[in-house]
């Protein structure tokens, strides 16, 4: 069972943090929680 990372907030910081975490540990399970309808993907 791998490690889990939960990120609260889908603004610019959330997805960029998720991408950096996956680069450092590809086996990491990342979940992003966002209250709105859209998650930023520009980062």
Chimera marker file (.cmm) of the C-alpha trace (Angstrom):
<marker_set name="trace">
<marker id="1" x="0.000" y="0.000" z="0.000" r="1" g="1" b="0" radius="0.5"/>
<marker id="2" x="1.464" y="3.349" z="-1.089" r="1" g="1" b="0" radius="0.5"/>
<marker id="3" x="1.421" y="6.699" z="0.610" r="1" g="1" b="0" radius="0.5"/>
<marker id="4" x="-1.524" y="9.060" z="0.187" r="1" g="1" b="0" radius="0.5"/>
<marker id="5" x="-1.485" y="12.835" z="-0.223" r="1" g="1" b="0" radius="0.5"/>
<marker id="6" x="-4.673" y="14.901" z="0.014" r="1" g="1" b="0" radius="0.5"/>
<marker id="7" x="-4.524" y="18.472" z="-1.283" r="1" g="1" b="0" radius="0.5"/>
<marker id="8" x="-7.326" y="20.847" z="-0.334" r="1" g="1" b="0" radius="0.5"/>
<marker id="9" x="-7.867" y="23.504" z="-2.990" r="1" g="1" b="0" radius="0.5"/>
<marker id="10" x="-7.764" y="23.311" z="-6.748" r="1" g="1" b="0" radius="0.5"/>
<marker id="11" x="-6.413" y="26.777" z="-7.483" r="1" g="1" b="0" radius="0.5"/>
<marker id="12" x="-2.993" y="27.242" z="-9.065" r="1" g="1" b="0" radius="0.5"/>
<marker id="13" x="-1.155" y="25.939" z="-5.997" r="1" g="1" b="0" radius="0.5"/>
<marker id="14" x="-2.989" y="22.614" z="-5.664" r="1" g="1" b="0" radius="0.5"/>
<marker id="15" x="-2.225" y="21.024" z="-9.044" r="1" g="1" b="0" radius="0.5"/>
<marker id="16" x="1.349" y="22.330" z="-9.100" r="1" g="1" b="0" radius="0.5"/>
<marker id="17" x="1.934" y="20.832" z="-5.652" r="1" g="1" b="0" radius="0.5"/>
<marker id="18" x="0.435" y="17.543" z="-6.819" r="1" g="1" b="0" radius="0.5"/>
<marker id="19" x="2.680" y="17.493" z="-9.888" r="1" g="1" b="0" radius="0.5"/>
<marker id="20" x="5.801" y="18.178" z="-7.810" r="1" g="1" b="0" radius="0.5"/>
<marker id="21" x="4.847" y="15.480" z="-5.306" r="1" g="1" b="0" radius="0.5"/>
<marker id="22" x="4.357" y="12.930" z="-8.129" r="1" g="1" b="0" radius="0.5"/>
<marker id="23" x="7.733" y="13.869" z="-9.642" r="1" g="1" b="0" radius="0.5"/>
<marker id="24" x="9.409" y="13.218" z="-6.299" r="1" g="1" b="0" radius="0.5"/>
<marker id="25" x="7.497" y="9.974" z="-5.602" r="1" g="1" b="0" radius="0.5"/>
<marker id="26" x="5.721" y="8.425" z="-8.626" r="1" g="1" b="0" radius="0.5"/>
<marker id="27" x="4.042" y="5.766" z="-6.455" r="1" g="1" b="0" radius="0.5"/>
<marker id="28" x="2.244" y="8.436" z="-4.398" r="1" g="1" b="0" radius="0.5"/>
<marker id="29" x="-1.570" y="8.479" z="-4.484" r="1" g="1" b="0" radius="0.5"/>
<marker id="30" x="-2.668" y="12.117" z="-4.863" r="1" g="1" b="0" radius="0.5"/>
<marker id="31" x="-6.218" y="13.385" z="-4.315" r="1" g="1" b="0" radius="0.5"/>
<marker id="32" x="-7.193" y="17.011" z="-4.889" r="1" g="1" b="0" radius="0.5"/>
<marker id="33" x="-10.353" y="18.297" z="-3.214" r="1" g="1" b="0" radius="0.5"/>
<marker id="34" x="-12.028" y="21.330" z="-4.769" r="1" g="1" b="0" radius="0.5"/>
<marker id="35" x="-15.388" y="22.801" z="-3.771" r="1" g="1" b="0" radius="0.5"/>
<marker id="36" x="-16.033" y="24.497" z="-7.119" r="1" g="1" b="0" radius="0.5"/>
<marker id="37" x="-16.740" y="22.996" z="-10.518" r="1" g="1" b="0" radius="0.5"/>
<marker id="38" x="-13.266" y="23.505" z="-12.014" r="1" g="1" b="0" radius="0.5"/>
<marker id="39" x="-9.690" y="22.652" z="-11.056" r="1" g="1" b="0" radius="0.5"/>
<marker id="40" x="-6.840" y="24.788" z="-12.398" r="1" g="1" b="0" radius="0.5"/>
<marker id="41" x="-4.666" y="22.937" z="-14.899" r="1" g="1" b="0" radius="0.5"/>
<marker id="42" x="-2.604" y="25.873" z="-16.159" r="1" g="1" b="0" radius="0.5"/>
<marker id="43" x="0.286" y="25.059" z="-13.823" r="1" g="1" b="0" radius="0.5"/>
<link id1="1" id2="2" r="1" g="1" b="0" radius="0.2"/>
<link id1="2" id2="3" r="1" g="1" b="0" radius="0.2"/>
<link id1="3" id2="4" r="1" g="1" b="0" radius="0.2"/>
<link id1="4" id2="5" r="1" g="1" b="0" radius="0.2"/>
<link id1="5" id2="6" r="1" g="1" b="0" radius="0.2"/>
<link id1="6" id2="7" r="1" g="1" b="0" radius="0.2"/>
<link id1="7" id2="8" r="1" g="1" b="0" radius="0.2"/>
<link id1="8" id2="9" r="1" g="1" b="0" radius="0.2"/>
<link id1="9" id2="10" r="1" g="1" b="0" radius="0.2"/>
<link id1="10" id2="11" r="1" g="1" b="0" radius="0.2"/>
<link id1="11" id2="12" r="1" g="1" b="0" radius="0.2"/>
<link id1="12" id2="13" r="1" g="1" b="0" radius="0.2"/>
<link id1="13" id2="14" r="1" g="1" b="0" radius="0.2"/>
<link id1="14" id2="15" r="1" g="1" b="0" radius="0.2"/>
<link id1="15" id2="16" r="1" g="1" b="0" radius="0.2"/>
<link id1="16" id2="17" r="1" g="1" b="0" radius="0.2"/>
<link id1="17" id2="18" r="1" g="1" b="0" radius="0.2"/>
<link id1="18" id2="19" r="1" g="1" b="0" radius="0.2"/>
<link id1="19" id2="20" r="1" g="1" b="0" radius="0.2"/>
<link id1="20" id2="21" r="1" g="1" b="0" radius="0.2"/>
<link id1="21" id2="22" r="1" g="1" b="0" radius="0.2"/>
<link id1="22" id2="23" r="1" g="1" b="0" radius="0.2"/>
<link id1="23" id2="24" r="1" g="1" b="0" radius="0.2"/>
<link id1="24" id2="25" r="1" g="1" b="0" radius="0.2"/>
<link id1="25" id2="26" r="1" g="1" b="0" radius="0.2"/>
<link id1="26" id2="27" r="1" g="1" b="0" radius="0.2"/>
<link id1="27" id2="28" r="1" g="1" b="0" radius="0.2"/>
<link id1="28" id2="29" r="1" g="1" b="0" radius="0.2"/>
<link id1="29" id2="30" r="1" g="1" b="0" radius="0.2"/>
<link id1="30" id2="31" r="1" g="1" b="0" radius="0.2"/>
<link id1="31" id2="32" r="1" g="1" b="0" radius="0.2"/>
<link id1="32" id2="33" r="1" g="1" b="0" radius="0.2"/>
<link id1="33" id2="34" r="1" g="1" b="0" radius="0.2"/>
<link id1="34" id2="35" r="1" g="1" b="0" radius="0.2"/>
<link id1="35" id2="36" r="1" g="1" b="0" radius="0.2"/>
<link id1="36" id2="37" r="1" g="1" b="0" radius="0.2"/>
<link id1="37" id2="38" r="1" g="1" b="0" radius="0.2"/>
<link id1="38" id2="39" r="1" g="1" b="0" radius="0.2"/>
<link id1="39" id2="40" r="1" g="1" b="0" radius="0.2"/>
<link id1="40" id2="41" r="1" g="1" b="0" radius="0.2"/>
<link id1="41" id2="42" r="1" g="1" b="0" radius="0.2"/>
<link id1="42" id2="43" r="1" g="1" b="0" radius="0.2"/>
</marker_set>
